Amino acid sequence: MNDGEATAKEKREAEALARVLEGDESAENIPADALEVAGLLRVSGEDAGLSDERRDAILKKVFIFAEPEKRQVPWLLWLVPAGGLAAAVAIFALTLTARIGPAPLPLPDKELIEAQASVAAGNRQAVAVLRDRMRQYRREIYKTLAEHYRG
């Protein structure tokens, strides 16, 4: 600015500033520094407080942009805790019904061990005896396992 007459640009800026100070927010081509000056002049005046209507209008505009977006939770996310709960119940039920630890297996009897030794020594006639004794021993093992793990 100079000390002489105002230029056409300065006159336009002054008019725009006057419109903004009067509350005309629709004024066009308002320079940024004019808006800053208008804001400072409004706040620094004697009646710097906002009227209730103006305050409410400003708050309404602010809350429109500040309102958080409502997020929809996909229904699949509810399956995660439900699945975890179901797994915990299943594990609890299994621990109540199952015995912990390995099943004590029956020891082979003397006849089975003698039949194995005879077959290992080359006695072909002991094969039939070994087969029968192994069948009996397997049945005992299966019976013990069934009793232990079925409860």
MOZIQUI-V433261 format. One line per field, one symbol per residue. ss: DSSP state (2 for helix, 1 for strand, 0 for the rest). phi: phi as a letter, one per 30 degrees, with the letter a starting at -180 (. if undefined). psi: psi as a letter, one per 30 degrees, with the letter a starting at -180 (. if undefined). Layout:
ss = ???
phi = ???
psi = ???
This chain:
ss = 0000000222222222222220000000000222222222222200000002222222222222220000000000222222222222222222222000000000000222222222220000022222222222222222222222220
phi = .cddddddddddddddddddddjddcdchcddddddddddddddddcdddddddddddddddddddddddccddddddddddddddddddddddddccdcjddddddddddddddddddddjddddddddddddddddddddddddddcdj
psi = llfbkkleeeeeeeeeeeeeffgjfgklhklefeeeeeeeeeefleifkkleeeeeeeeeeefeffkkkkkkkkfffffeeeeeeeeeeeeeeefefkkkllkjkkkkleeeeeeeeeeffgjfffeeeeeeeeeeeeeeeeeeeeeeff.
